[in-house]
Each structure stands twice: as structure tokens, then as C-alpha cells.
Amino acid sequence: MTYVVTEACVRCKYMDCVEVCPVDCFYEGENMLVINPDECIDCGVCEPECPAEAIMPDTAQGSEQWVEINRQYAGGKWPNITRKGTPPEDADQWLTVKNKFQEYFSEKPPN
């Protein structure tokens, strides 16, 4: 089992999860974080830390696509992040927006 980041992170990117990860398996994109599923040790400490509730176990229904997306962007496309950064100023405004991945996801690494 592993944990993955889902579309709820897009444009929110709070990064509270990064601070508690004991193995530093988070990777940062321009407007989303991902977990490297091959590095995650399945401890689950990140899941309750996410204000956007964007982290789920890979055994949860609907997680399949997120495992592949997380693997793809953590696999050399985005840099590893080990410390909490500053979330976007408008993060709270994006919490309830639907279909964020399809409409707002950026493949770019952070600025």
C-alpha cells in the first residue's frame, strides 16, 4: 500500500503533509504536490495533516489514476520537497472547486 495526492491539492498546495513525512517522499509541482509511491512507507501520517483532504491510500476507490499521476511526476519531473513552503495566497478559495485537475493542473515544476 502507498498514499497518493489527488486533485484536491491542485491550487491549494498547503504542504502541511511535507513536514510530517519521515521519508521525504513528496515532490513539488507548480500548483500541486505528489507522493512517490515507490518511496512511501505507508505510515499514513500525512493523510490527516492535509487541510484539503487530498491524500488517500492507494486501496481507496478511485485511487488508481492518482497512483500513476503521482508516480509520473515524482519520477524525475518535479523536485523533491522536504520542508513546508508557503501555500498560495488564494489556497482557501480553491478548497471546494471541482474538476481542478482537468482545468487547472500544471505539469511545470515550481517557479
C-alpha positions as protocol buffer text, in pm:
chain_id: "A"
residue {
  index: 1
  type: MET
  ca { x: 0 y: 0 z: 0 }
}
residue {
  index: 2
  type: THR
  ca { x: 102 y: 360 z: -60 }
}
residue {
  index: 3
  type: TYR
  ca { x: -57 y: 700 z: -26 }
}
residue {
  index: 4
  type: VAL
  ca { x: -123 y: 936 z: -316 }
}
residue {
  index: 5
  type: VAL
  ca { x: -213 y: 1300 z: -364 }
}
residue {
  index: 6
  type: THR
  ca { x: -535 y: 1371 z: -556 }
}
residue {
  index: 7
  type: GLU
  ca { x: -681 y: 1667 z: -743 }
}
residue {
  index: 8
  type: ALA
  ca { x: -795 y: 1834 z: -420 }
}
residue {
  index: 9
  type: CYS
  ca { x: -434 y: 1954 z: -387 }
}
residue {
  index: 10
  type: VAL
  ca { x: -439 y: 2148 z: -715 }
}
residue {
  index: 11
  type: ARG
  ca { x: -413 y: 2523 z: -648 }
}
residue {
  index: 12
  type: CYS
  ca { x: -428 y: 2459 z: -268 }
}
residue {
  index: 13
  type: LYS
  ca { x: -84 y: 2303 z: -210 }
}
residue {
  index: 14
  type: TYR
  ca { x: -82 y: 2362 z: 168 }
}
residue {
  index: 15
  type: MET
  ca { x: 226 y: 2143 z: 227 }
}
residue {
  index: 16
  type: ASP
  ca { x: 147 y: 2052 z: 590 }
}
residue {
  index: 17
  type: CYS
  ca { x: 197 y: 1691 z: 482 }
}
residue {
  index: 18
  type: VAL
  ca { x: 560 y: 1752 z: 387 }
}
residue {
  index: 19
  type: GLU
  ca { x: 660 y: 1842 z: 743 }
}
residue {
  index: 20
  type: VAL
  ca { x: 545 y: 1511 z: 890 }
}
residue {
  index: 21
  type: CYS
  ca { x: 673 y: 1272 z: 622 }
}
residue {
  index: 22
  type: PRO
  ca { x: 951 y: 1059 z: 775 }
}
residue {
  index: 23
  type: VAL
  ca { x: 1094 y: 953 z: 437 }
}
residue {
  index: 24
  type: ASP
  ca { x: 1068 y: 1277 z: 235 }
}
residue {
  index: 25
  type: CYS
  ca { x: 866 y: 1124 z: -48 }
}
residue {
  index: 26
  type: PHE
  ca { x: 684 y: 1441 z: -157 }
}
residue {
  index: 27
  type: TYR
  ca { x: 758 y: 1616 z: -485 }
}
residue {
  index: 28
  type: GLU
  ca { x: 650 y: 1967 z: -578 }
}
residue {
  index: 29
  type: GLY
  ca { x: 494 y: 2096 z: -897 }
}
residue {
  index: 30
  type: GLU
  ca { x: 388 y: 2448 z: -980 }
}
residue {
  index: 31
  type: ASN
  ca { x: 43 y: 2406 z: -824 }
}
residue {
  index: 32
  type: MET
  ca { x: 28 y: 2055 z: -673 }
}
residue {
  index: 33
  type: LEU
  ca { x: 230 y: 1806 z: -470 }
}
residue {
  index: 34
  type: VAL
  ca { x: 267 y: 1433 z: -538 }
}
residue {
  index: 35
  type: ILE
  ca { x: 396 y: 1135 z: -341 }
}
residue {
  index: 36
  type: ASN
  ca { x: 645 y: 895 z: -492 }
}
residue {
  index: 37
  type: PRO
  ca { x: 460 y: 565 z: -443 }
}
residue {
  index: 38
  type: ASP
  ca { x: 788 y: 373 z: -458 }
}
residue {
  index: 39
  type: GLU
  ca { x: 933 y: 574 z: -167 }
}
residue {
  index: 40
  type: CYS
  ca { x: 621 y: 596 z: 53 }
}
residue {
  index: 41
  type: ILE
  ca { x: 641 y: 363 z: 354 }
}
residue {
  index: 42
  type: ASP
  ca { x: 265 y: 362 z: 409 }
}
residue {
  index: 43
  type: CYS
  ca { x: 281 y: 520 z: 753 }
}
residue {
  index: 44
  type: GLY
  ca { x: -22 y: 741 z: 687 }
}
residue {
  index: 45
  type: VAL
  ca { x: 90 y: 1037 z: 898 }
}
residue {
  index: 46
  type: CYS
  ca { x: 46 y: 1274 z: 602 }
}
residue {
  index: 47
  type: GLU
  ca { x: -321 y: 1198 z: 539 }
}
residue {
  index: 48
  type: PRO
  ca { x: -474 y: 1370 z: 846 }
}
residue {
  index: 49
  type: GLU
  ca { x: -240 y: 1668 z: 807 }
}
residue {
  index: 50
  type: CYS
  ca { x: -385 y: 1776 z: 471 }
}
residue {
  index: 51
  type: PRO
  ca { x: -641 y: 2059 z: 511 }
}
residue {
  index: 52
  type: ALA
  ca { x: -770 y: 1988 z: 159 }
}
residue {
  index: 53
  type: GLU
  ca { x: -815 y: 1614 z: 232 }
}
residue {
  index: 54
  type: ALA
  ca { x: -617 y: 1549 z: -87 }
}
residue {
  index: 55
  type: ILE
  ca { x: -428 y: 1239 z: 32 }
}
residue {
  index: 56
  type: MET
  ca { x: -571 y: 888 z: 11 }
}
residue {
  index: 57
  type: PRO
  ca { x: -442 y: 532 z: 32 }
}
residue {
  index: 58
  type: ASP
  ca { x: -398 y: 352 z: -298 }
}
residue {
  index: 59
  type: THR
  ca { x: -655 y: 98 z: -181 }
}
residue {
  index: 60
  type: ALA
  ca { x: -934 y: 359 z: -181 }
}
residue {
  index: 61
  type: GLN
  ca { x: -1187 y: 356 z: -460 }
}
residue {
  index: 62
  type: GLY
  ca { x: -1082 y: 588 z: -742 }
}
residue {
  index: 63
  type: SER
  ca { x: -714 y: 596 z: -645 }
}
residue {
  index: 64
  type: GLU
  ca { x: -581 y: 408 z: -948 }
}
residue {
  index: 65
  type: GLN
  ca { x: -536 y: 711 z: -1173 }
}
residue {
  index: 66
  type: TRP
  ca { x: -371 y: 904 z: -890 }
}
residue {
  index: 67
  type: VAL
  ca { x: -109 y: 634 z: -833 }
}
residue {
  index: 68
  type: GLU
  ca { x: 3 y: 673 z: -1194 }
}
residue {
  index: 69
  type: ILE
  ca { x: -6 y: 1054 z: -1186 }
}
residue {
  index: 70
  type: ASN
  ca { x: 193 y: 1061 z: -861 }
}
residue {
  index: 71
  type: ARG
  ca { x: 447 y: 814 z: -998 }
}
residue {
  index: 72
  type: GLN
  ca { x: 485 y: 1007 z: -1323 }
}
residue {
  index: 73
  type: TYR
  ca { x: 557 y: 1347 z: -1166 }
}
residue {
  index: 74
  type: ALA
  ca { x: 764 y: 1216 z: -875 }
}
residue {
  index: 75
  type: GLY
  ca { x: 977 y: 1017 z: -1116 }
}
residue {
  index: 76
  type: GLY
  ca { x: 1216 y: 1293 z: -1211 }
}
residue {
  index: 77
  type: LYS
  ca { x: 981 y: 1560 z: -1348 }
}
residue {
  index: 78
  type: TRP
  ca { x: 944 y: 1754 z: -1024 }
}
residue {
  index: 79
  type: PRO
  ca { x: 1191 y: 1821 z: -741 }
}
residue {
  index: 80
  type: ASN
  ca { x: 1176 y: 1653 z: -403 }
}
residue {
  index: 81
  type: ILE
  ca { x: 1049 y: 1876 z: -124 }
}
residue {
  index: 82
  type: THR
  ca { x: 1147 y: 1817 z: 239 }
}
residue {
  index: 83
  type: ARG
  ca { x: 1021 y: 2131 z: 413 }
}
residue {
  index: 84
  type: LYS
  ca { x: 688 y: 2306 z: 419 }
}
residue {
  index: 85
  type: GLY
  ca { x: 679 y: 2608 z: 192 }
}
residue {
  index: 86
  type: THR
  ca { x: 427 y: 2887 z: 170 }
}
residue {
  index: 87
  type: PRO
  ca { x: 93 y: 2784 z: 24 }
}
residue {
  index: 88
  type: PRO
  ca { x: -68 y: 3005 z: -241 }
}
residue {
  index: 89
  type: GLU
  ca { x: -237 y: 3315 z: -100 }
}
residue {
  index: 90
  type: ASP
  ca { x: -569 y: 3207 z: -252 }
}
residue {
  index: 91
  type: ALA
  ca { x: -546 y: 2842 z: -141 }
}
residue {
  index: 92
  type: ASP
  ca { x: -859 y: 2858 z: 76 }
}
residue {
  index: 93
  type: GLN
  ca { x: -1065 y: 2984 z: -219 }
}
residue {
  index: 94
  type: TRP
  ca { x: -979 y: 2667 z: -416 }
}
residue {
  index: 95
  type: LEU
  ca { x: -1082 y: 2414 z: -150 }
}
residue {
  index: 96
  type: THR
  ca { x: -1430 y: 2347 z: -285 }
}
residue {
  index: 97
  type: VAL
  ca { x: -1365 y: 2391 z: -658 }
}
residue {
  index: 98
  type: LYS
  ca { x: -1443 y: 2075 z: -858 }
}
residue {
  index: 99
  type: ASN
  ca { x: -1255 y: 1931 z: -1159 }
}
residue {
  index: 100
  type: LYS
  ca { x: -938 y: 2118 z: -1068 }
}
residue {
  index: 101
  type: PHE
  ca { x: -706 y: 1863 z: -1224 }
}
residue {
  index: 102
  type: GLN
  ca { x: -867 y: 1880 z: -1568 }
}
residue {
  index: 103
  type: GLU
  ca { x: -899 y: 2259 z: -1569 }
}
residue {
  index: 104
  type: TYR
  ca { x: -607 y: 2396 z: -1364 }
}
residue {
  index: 105
  type: PHE
  ca { x: -332 y: 2136 z: -1323 }
}
residue {
  index: 106
  type: SER
  ca { x: 14 y: 2247 z: -1433 }
}
residue {
  index: 107
  type: GLU
  ca { x: 284 y: 2000 z: -1540 }
}
residue {
  index: 108
  type: LYS
  ca { x: 551 y: 2260 z: -1468 }
}
residue {
  index: 109
  type: PRO
  ca { x: 789 y: 2235 z: -1171 }
}
residue {
  index: 110
  type: PRO
  ca { x: 766 y: 2511 z: -908 }
}
residue {
  index: 111
  type: ASN
  ca { x: 877 y: 2860 z: -1005 }
}
